[in-house]
Amino acid sequence: MKTKECPSCAMEVDTKAKNCPICQFEFPKRSPWITWMAIFLVLVWLLSYLL
């Protein structure tokens, strides 16, 4: 089982958890388009830097 650390109470929590079972911290949801946009911007920056 993969875990992540809760930023609020430092408890190890399952990566699929939406809330921490100890302190009820709600993990932020990341939209897939934000990840793809970040990758795209990094690629554009690298291409402009290399050319």
mmCIF file of the N, C-alpha and C atoms, coordinates in Angstrom:
data_MODEL
# 
_entry.id   MODEL 
# 
loop_
_atom_site.group_PDB 
_atom_site.id 
_atom_site.type_symbol 
_atom_site.label_atom_id 
_atom_site.label_alt_id 
_atom_site.label_comp_id 
_atom_site.label_asym_id 
_atom_site.label_entity_id 
_atom_site.label_seq_id 
_atom_site.pdbx_PDB_ins_code 
_atom_site.Cartn_x 
_atom_site.Cartn_y 
_atom_site.Cartn_z 
_atom_site.occupancy 
_atom_site.B_iso_or_equiv 
_atom_site.pdbx_formal_charge 
_atom_site.auth_seq_id 
_atom_site.auth_comp_id 
_atom_site.auth_asym_id 
_atom_site.auth_atom_id 
_atom_site.pdbx_PDB_model_num 
ATOM 1   N N  . MET A 1 1  ? 0.844  -1.181 0.000   1.00 0.00 ? 1  MET A N  1 
ATOM 2   C CA . MET A 1 1  ? 0.000  0.000  0.000   1.00 0.00 ? 1  MET A CA 1 
ATOM 3   C C  . MET A 1 1  ? 0.893  1.249  0.000   1.00 0.00 ? 1  MET A C  1 
ATOM 4   N N  . LYS A 1 2  ? 0.656  2.128  -0.946  1.00 0.00 ? 2  LYS A N  1 
ATOM 5   C CA . LYS A 1 2  ? 1.406  3.377  -1.011  1.00 0.00 ? 2  LYS A CA 1 
ATOM 6   C C  . LYS A 1 2  ? 0.769  4.390  -0.081  1.00 0.00 ? 2  LYS A C  1 
ATOM 7   N N  . THR A 1 3  ? 1.611  5.196  0.527   1.00 0.00 ? 3  THR A N  1 
ATOM 8   C CA . THR A 1 3  ? 1.100  6.196  1.462   1.00 0.00 ? 3  THR A CA 1 
ATOM 9   C C  . THR A 1 3  ? 1.661  7.571  1.132   1.00 0.00 ? 3  THR A C  1 
ATOM 10  N N  . LYS A 1 4  ? 0.999  8.556  1.667   1.00 0.00 ? 4  LYS A N  1 
ATOM 11  C CA . LYS A 1 4  ? 1.476  9.939  1.589   1.00 0.00 ? 4  LYS A CA 1 
ATOM 12  C C  . LYS A 1 4  ? 1.329  10.535 2.977   1.00 0.00 ? 4  LYS A C  1 
ATOM 13  N N  . GLU A 1 5  ? 2.070  11.593 3.219   1.00 0.00 ? 5  GLU A N  1 
ATOM 14  C CA . GLU A 1 5  ? 2.035  12.228 4.541   1.00 0.00 ? 5  GLU A CA 1 
ATOM 15  C C  . GLU A 1 5  ? 1.024  13.358 4.562   1.00 0.00 ? 5  GLU A C  1 
ATOM 16  N N  . CYS A 1 6  ? 0.218  13.380 5.592   1.00 0.00 ? 6  CYS A N  1 
ATOM 17  C CA . CYS A 1 6  ? -0.739 14.466 5.779   1.00 0.00 ? 6  CYS A CA 1 
ATOM 18  C C  . CYS A 1 6  ? 0.038  15.717 6.190   1.00 0.00 ? 6  CYS A C  1 
ATOM 19  N N  . PRO A 1 7  ? -0.136 16.836 5.484   1.00 0.00 ? 7  PRO A N  1 
ATOM 20  C CA . PRO A 1 7  ? 0.584  18.052 5.842   1.00 0.00 ? 7  PRO A CA 1 
ATOM 21  C C  . PRO A 1 7  ? 0.116  18.684 7.152   1.00 0.00 ? 7  PRO A C  1 
ATOM 22  N N  . SER A 1 8  ? -1.024 18.280 7.620   1.00 0.00 ? 8  SER A N  1 
ATOM 23  C CA . SER A 1 8  ? -1.563 18.861 8.841   1.00 0.00 ? 8  SER A CA 1 
ATOM 24  C C  . SER A 1 8  ? -1.075 18.144 10.103  1.00 0.00 ? 8  SER A C  1 
ATOM 25  N N  . CYS A 1 9  ? -1.132 16.792 10.088  1.00 0.00 ? 9  CYS A N  1 
ATOM 26  C CA . CYS A 1 9  ? -0.787 16.047 11.310  1.00 0.00 ? 9  CYS A CA 1 
ATOM 27  C C  . CYS A 1 9  ? 0.401  15.108 11.133  1.00 0.00 ? 9  CYS A C  1 
ATOM 28  N N  . ALA A 1 10 ? 0.973  15.023 9.937   1.00 0.00 ? 10 ALA A N  1 
ATOM 29  C CA . ALA A 1 10 ? 2.135  14.193 9.622   1.00 0.00 ? 10 ALA A CA 1 
ATOM 30  C C  . ALA A 1 10 ? 1.854  12.694 9.729   1.00 0.00 ? 10 ALA A C  1 
ATOM 31  N N  . MET A 1 11 ? 0.600  12.298 9.654   1.00 0.00 ? 11 MET A N  1 
ATOM 32  C CA . MET A 1 11 ? 0.228  10.883 9.689   1.00 0.00 ? 11 MET A CA 1 
ATOM 33  C C  . MET A 1 11 ? 0.362  10.302 8.290   1.00 0.00 ? 11 MET A C  1 
ATOM 34  N N  . GLU A 1 12 ? 0.827  9.068  8.183   1.00 0.00 ? 12 GLU A N  1 
ATOM 35  C CA . GLU A 1 12 ? 0.899  8.392  6.890   1.00 0.00 ? 12 GLU A CA 1 
ATOM 36  C C  . GLU A 1 12 ? -0.502 7.902  6.512   1.00 0.00 ? 12 GLU A C  1 
ATOM 37  N N  . VAL A 1 13 ? -0.953 8.293  5.317   1.00 0.00 ? 13 VAL A N  1 
ATOM 38  C CA . VAL A 1 13 ? -2.317 8.019  4.862   1.00 0.00 ? 13 VAL A CA 1 
ATOM 39  C C  . VAL A 1 13 ? -2.236 7.359  3.491   1.00 0.00 ? 13 VAL A C  1 
ATOM 40  N N  . ASP A 1 14 ? -3.183 6.501  3.177   1.00 0.00 ? 14 ASP A N  1 
ATOM 41  C CA . ASP A 1 14 ? -3.264 5.866  1.865   1.00 0.00 ? 14 ASP A CA 1 
ATOM 42  C C  . ASP A 1 14 ? -3.324 6.944  0.781   1.00 0.00 ? 14 ASP A C  1 
ATOM 43  N N  . THR A 1 15 ? -2.632 6.724  -0.334  1.00 0.00 ? 15 THR A N  1 
ATOM 44  C CA . THR A 1 15 ? -2.588 7.725  -1.402  1.00 0.00 ? 15 THR A CA 1 
ATOM 45  C C  . THR A 1 15 ? -3.954 7.989  -2.024  1.00 0.00 ? 15 THR A C  1 
ATOM 46  N N  . LYS A 1 16 ? -4.875 7.034  -1.929  1.00 0.00 ? 16 LYS A N  1 
ATOM 47  C CA . LYS A 1 16 ? -6.205 7.213  -2.515  1.00 0.00 ? 16 LYS A CA 1 
ATOM 48  C C  . LYS A 1 16 ? -7.175 7.926  -1.575  1.00 0.00 ? 16 LYS A C  1 
ATOM 49  N N  . ALA A 1 17 ? -6.757 8.185  -0.353  1.00 0.00 ? 17 ALA A N  1 
ATOM 50  C CA . ALA A 1 17 ? -7.645 8.830  0.619   1.00 0.00 ? 17 ALA A CA 1 
ATOM 51  C C  . ALA A 1 17 ? -7.916 10.277 0.221   1.00 0.00 ? 17 ALA A C  1 
ATOM 52  N N  . LYS A 1 18 ? -9.143 10.695 0.388   1.00 0.00 ? 18 LYS A N  1 
ATOM 53  C CA . LYS A 1 18 ? -9.509 12.079 0.089   1.00 0.00 ? 18 LYS A CA 1 
ATOM 54  C C  . LYS A 1 18 ? -9.404 12.957 1.327   1.00 0.00 ? 18 LYS A C  1 
ATOM 55  N N  . ASN A 1 19 ? -9.541 12.353 2.501   1.00 0.00 ? 19 ASN A N  1 
ATOM 56  C CA . ASN A 1 19 ? -9.422 13.055 3.777   1.00 0.00 ? 19 ASN A CA 1 
ATOM 57  C C  . ASN A 1 19 ? -8.509 12.264 4.693   1.00 0.00 ? 19 ASN A C  1 
ATOM 58  N N  . CYS A 1 20 ? -7.824 12.960 5.583   1.00 0.00 ? 20 CYS A N  1 
ATOM 59  C CA . CYS A 1 20 ? -7.019 12.293 6.600   1.00 0.00 ? 20 CYS A CA 1 
ATOM 60  C C  . CYS A 1 20 ? -7.965 11.712 7.657   1.00 0.00 ? 20 CYS A C  1 
ATOM 61  N N  . PRO A 1 21 ? -7.798 10.434 8.015   1.00 0.00 ? 21 PRO A N  1 
ATOM 62  C CA . PRO A 1 21 ? -8.702 9.845  9.010   1.00 0.00 ? 21 PRO A CA 1 
ATOM 63  C C  . PRO A 1 21 ? -8.471 10.374 10.424  1.00 0.00 ? 21 PRO A C  1 
ATOM 64  N N  . ILE A 1 22 ? -7.339 10.999 10.676  1.00 0.00 ? 22 ILE A N  1 
ATOM 65  C CA . ILE A 1 22 ? -7.020 11.501 12.007  1.00 0.00 ? 22 ILE A CA 1 
ATOM 66  C C  . ILE A 1 22 ? -7.528 12.935 12.199  1.00 0.00 ? 22 ILE A C  1 
ATOM 67  N N  . CYS A 1 23 ? -7.084 13.840 11.326  1.00 0.00 ? 23 CYS A N  1 
ATOM 68  C CA . CYS A 1 23 ? -7.408 15.266 11.526  1.00 0.00 ? 23 CYS A CA 1 
ATOM 69  C C  . CYS A 1 23 ? -8.457 15.791 10.545  1.00 0.00 ? 23 CYS A C  1 
ATOM 70  N N  . GLN A 1 24 ? -8.920 14.948 9.617   1.00 0.00 ? 24 GLN A N  1 
ATOM 71  C CA . GLN A 1 24 ? -9.930 15.306 8.613   1.00 0.00 ? 24 GLN A CA 1 
ATOM 72  C C  . GLN A 1 24 ? -9.439 16.352 7.604   1.00 0.00 ? 24 GLN A C  1 
ATOM 73  N N  . PHE A 1 25 ? -8.110 16.471 7.434   1.00 0.00 ? 25 PHE A N  1 
ATOM 74  C CA . PHE A 1 25 ? -7.565 17.365 6.417   1.00 0.00 ? 25 PHE A CA 1 
ATOM 75  C C  . PHE A 1 25 ? -8.024 16.876 5.053   1.00 0.00 ? 25 PHE A C  1 
ATOM 76  N N  . GLU A 1 26 ? -8.542 17.777 4.228   1.00 0.00 ? 26 GLU A N  1 
ATOM 77  C CA . GLU A 1 26 ? -9.005 17.417 2.889   1.00 0.00 ? 26 GLU A CA 1 
ATOM 78  C C  . GLU A 1 26 ? -7.882 17.668 1.893   1.00 0.00 ? 26 GLU A C  1 
ATOM 79  N N  . PHE A 1 27 ? -7.415 16.598 1.266   1.00 0.00 ? 27 PHE A N  1 
ATOM 80  C CA . PHE A 1 27 ? -6.336 16.724 0.295   1.00 0.00 ? 27 PHE A CA 1 
ATOM 81  C C  . PHE A 1 27 ? -6.848 17.430 -0.949  1.00 0.00 ? 27 PHE A C  1 
ATOM 82  N N  . PRO A 1 28 ? -6.068 18.370 -1.491  1.00 0.00 ? 28 PRO A N  1 
ATOM 83  C CA . PRO A 1 28 ? -6.513 19.096 -2.688  1.00 0.00 ? 28 PRO A CA 1 
ATOM 84  C C  . PRO A 1 28 ? -6.564 18.167 -3.894  1.00 0.00 ? 28 PRO A C  1 
ATOM 85  N N  . LYS A 1 29 ? -7.506 18.423 -4.768  1.00 0.00 ? 29 LYS A N  1 
ATOM 86  C CA . LYS A 1 29 ? -7.661 17.640 -5.987  1.00 0.00 ? 29 LYS A CA 1 
ATOM 87  C C  . LYS A 1 29 ? -6.941 18.358 -7.107  1.00 0.00 ? 29 LYS A C  1 
ATOM 88  N N  . ARG A 1 30 ? -6.143 17.616 -7.867  1.00 0.00 ? 30 ARG A N  1 
ATOM 89  C CA . ARG A 1 30 ? -5.414 18.207 -8.981  1.00 0.00 ? 30 ARG A CA 1 
ATOM 90  C C  . ARG A 1 30 ? -6.095 17.783 -10.280 1.00 0.00 ? 30 ARG A C  1 
ATOM 91  N N  . SER A 1 31 ? -6.463 18.761 -11.070 1.00 0.00 ? 31 SER A N  1 
ATOM 92  C CA . SER A 1 31 ? -7.098 18.467 -12.355 1.00 0.00 ? 31 SER A CA 1 
ATOM 93  C C  . SER A 1 31 ? -6.047 17.972 -13.347 1.00 0.00 ? 31 SER A C  1 
ATOM 94  N N  . PRO A 1 32 ? -6.411 17.026 -14.189 1.00 0.00 ? 32 PRO A N  1 
ATOM 95  C CA . PRO A 1 32 ? -5.446 16.514 -15.168 1.00 0.00 ? 32 PRO A CA 1 
ATOM 96  C C  . PRO A 1 32 ? -4.976 17.577 -16.150 1.00 0.00 ? 32 PRO A C  1 
ATOM 97  N N  . TRP A 1 33 ? -5.831 18.536 -16.474 1.00 0.00 ? 33 TRP A N  1 
ATOM 98  C CA . TRP A 1 33 ? -5.418 19.552 -17.444 1.00 0.00 ? 33 TRP A CA 1 
ATOM 99  C C  . TRP A 1 33 ? -4.319 20.444 -16.883 1.00 0.00 ? 33 TRP A C  1 
ATOM 100 N N  . ILE A 1 34 ? -4.263 20.622 -15.586 1.00 0.00 ? 34 ILE A N  1 
ATOM 101 C CA . ILE A 1 34 ? -3.194 21.431 -14.988 1.00 0.00 ? 34 ILE A CA 1 
ATOM 102 C C  . ILE A 1 34 ? -1.852 20.722 -15.155 1.00 0.00 ? 34 ILE A C  1 
ATOM 103 N N  . THR A 1 35 ? -1.842 19.416 -14.955 1.00 0.00 ? 35 THR A N  1 
ATOM 104 C CA . THR A 1 35 ? -0.616 18.639 -15.136 1.00 0.00 ? 35 THR A CA 1 
ATOM 105 C C  . THR A 1 35 ? -0.149 18.711 -16.587 1.00 0.00 ? 35 THR A C  1 
ATOM 106 N N  . TRP A 1 36 ? -1.067 18.518 -17.532 1.00 0.00 ? 36 TRP A N  1 
ATOM 107 C CA . TRP A 1 36 ? -0.700 18.574 -18.943 1.00 0.00 ? 36 TRP A CA 1 
ATOM 108 C C  . TRP A 1 36 ? -0.242 19.968 -19.359 1.00 0.00 ? 36 TRP A C  1 
ATOM 109 N N  . MET A 1 37 ? -0.864 21.004 -18.803 1.00 0.00 ? 37 MET A N  1 
ATOM 110 C CA . MET A 1 37 ? -0.454 22.372 -19.130 1.00 0.00 ? 37 MET A CA 1 
ATOM 111 C C  . MET A 1 37 ? 0.958  22.641 -18.608 1.00 0.00 ? 37 MET A C  1 
ATOM 112 N N  . ALA A 1 38 ? 1.268  22.158 -17.420 1.00 0.00 ? 38 ALA A N  1 
ATOM 113 C CA . ALA A 1 38 ? 2.608  22.338 -16.852 1.00 0.00 ? 38 ALA A CA 1 
ATOM 114 C C  . ALA A 1 38 ? 3.654  21.630 -17.718 1.00 0.00 ? 38 ALA A C  1 
ATOM 115 N N  . ILE A 1 39 ? 3.362  20.417 -18.156 1.00 0.00 ? 39 ILE A N  1 
ATOM 116 C CA . ILE A 1 39 ? 4.288  19.680 -19.022 1.00 0.00 ? 39 ILE A CA 1 
ATOM 117 C C  . ILE A 1 39 ? 4.480  20.426 -20.337 1.00 0.00 ? 39 ILE A C  1 
ATOM 118 N N  . PHE A 1 40 ? 3.393  20.917 -20.900 1.00 0.00 ? 40 PHE A N  1 
ATOM 119 C CA . PHE A 1 40 ? 3.467  21.667 -22.157 1.00 0.00 ? 40 PHE A CA 1 
ATOM 120 C C  . PHE A 1 40 ? 4.327  22.920 -22.005 1.00 0.00 ? 40 PHE A C  1 
ATOM 121 N N  . LEU A 1 41 ? 4.128  23.665 -20.926 1.00 0.00 ? 41 LEU A N  1 
ATOM 122 C CA . LEU A 1 41 ? 4.899  24.891 -20.721 1.00 0.00 ? 41 LEU A CA 1 
ATOM 123 C C  . LEU A 1 41 ? 6.375  24.604 -20.521 1.00 0.00 ? 41 LEU A C  1 
ATOM 124 N N  . VAL A 1 42 ? 6.704  23.534 -19.826 1.00 0.00 ? 42 VAL A N  1 
ATOM 125 C CA . VAL A 1 42 ? 8.107  23.158 -19.641 1.00 0.00 ? 42 VAL A CA 1 
ATOM 126 C C  . VAL A 1 42 ? 8.730  22.793 -20.983 1.00 0.00 ? 42 VAL A C  1 
ATOM 127 N N  . LEU A 1 43 ? 8.002  22.049 -21.814 1.00 0.00 ? 43 LEU A N  1 
ATOM 128 C CA . LEU A 1 43 ? 8.519  21.683 -23.125 1.00 0.00 ? 43 LEU A CA 1 
ATOM 129 C C  . LEU A 1 43 ? 8.731  22.914 -24.010 1.00 0.00 ? 43 LEU A C  1 
ATOM 130 N N  . VAL A 1 44 ? 7.791  23.839 -23.979 1.00 0.00 ? 44 VAL A N  1 
ATOM 131 C CA . VAL A 1 44 ? 7.935  25.071 -24.765 1.00 0.00 ? 44 VAL A CA 1 
ATOM 132 C C  . VAL A 1 44 ? 9.140  25.867 -24.282 1.00 0.00 ? 44 VAL A C  1 
ATOM 133 N N  . TRP A 1 45 ? 9.317  25.940 -22.980 1.00 0.00 ? 45 TRP A N  1 
ATOM 134 C CA . TRP A 1 45 ? 10.457 26.674 -22.425 1.00 0.00 ? 45 TRP A CA 1 
ATOM 135 C C  . TRP A 1 45 ? 11.766 26.006 -22.839 1.00 0.00 ? 45 TRP A C  1 
ATOM 136 N N  . LEU A 1 46 ? 11.824 24.666 -22.766 1.00 0.00 ? 46 LEU A N  1 
ATOM 137 C CA . LEU A 1 46 ? 13.041 23.957 -23.170 1.00 0.00 ? 46 LEU A CA 1 
ATOM 138 C C  . LEU A 1 46 ? 13.345 24.161 -24.638 1.00 0.00 ? 46 LEU A C  1 
ATOM 139 N N  . LEU A 1 47 ? 12.328 24.079 -25.477 1.00 0.00 ? 47 LEU A N  1 
ATOM 140 C CA . LEU A 1 47 ? 12.545 24.280 -26.910 1.00 0.00 ? 47 LEU A CA 1 
ATOM 141 C C  . LEU A 1 47 ? 13.017 25.696 -27.217 1.00 0.00 ? 47 LEU A C  1 
ATOM 142 N N  . SER A 1 48 ? 12.450 26.682 -26.570 1.00 0.00 ? 48 SER A N  1 
ATOM 143 C CA . SER A 1 48 ? 12.862 28.070 -26.819 1.00 0.00 ? 48 SER A CA 1 
ATOM 144 C C  . SER A 1 48 ? 14.274 28.312 -26.261 1.00 0.00 ? 48 SER A C  1 
ATOM 145 N N  . TYR A 1 49 ? 14.634 27.617 -25.213 1.00 0.00 ? 49 TYR A N  1 
ATOM 146 C CA . TYR A 1 49 ? 15.969 27.771 -24.624 1.00 0.00 ? 49 TYR A CA 1 
ATOM 147 C C  . TYR A 1 49 ? 17.032 27.128 -25.516 1.00 0.00 ? 49 TYR A C  1 
ATOM 148 N N  . LEU A 1 50 ? 16.702 25.989 -26.107 1.00 0.00 ? 50 LEU A N  1 
ATOM 149 C CA . LEU A 1 50 ? 17.657 25.255 -26.931 1.00 0.00 ? 50 LEU A CA 1 
ATOM 150 C C  . LEU A 1 50 ? 17.813 25.861 -28.317 1.00 0.00 ? 50 LEU A C  1 
ATOM 151 N N  . LEU A 1 51 ? 16.808 26.555 -28.794 1.00 0.00 ? 51 LEU A N  1 
ATOM 152 C CA . LEU A 1 51 ? 16.885 27.115 -30.151 1.00 0.00 ? 51 LEU A CA 1 
ATOM 153 C C  . LEU A 1 51 ? 17.318 28.519 -30.126 1.00 0.00 ? 51 LEU A C  1 
# 
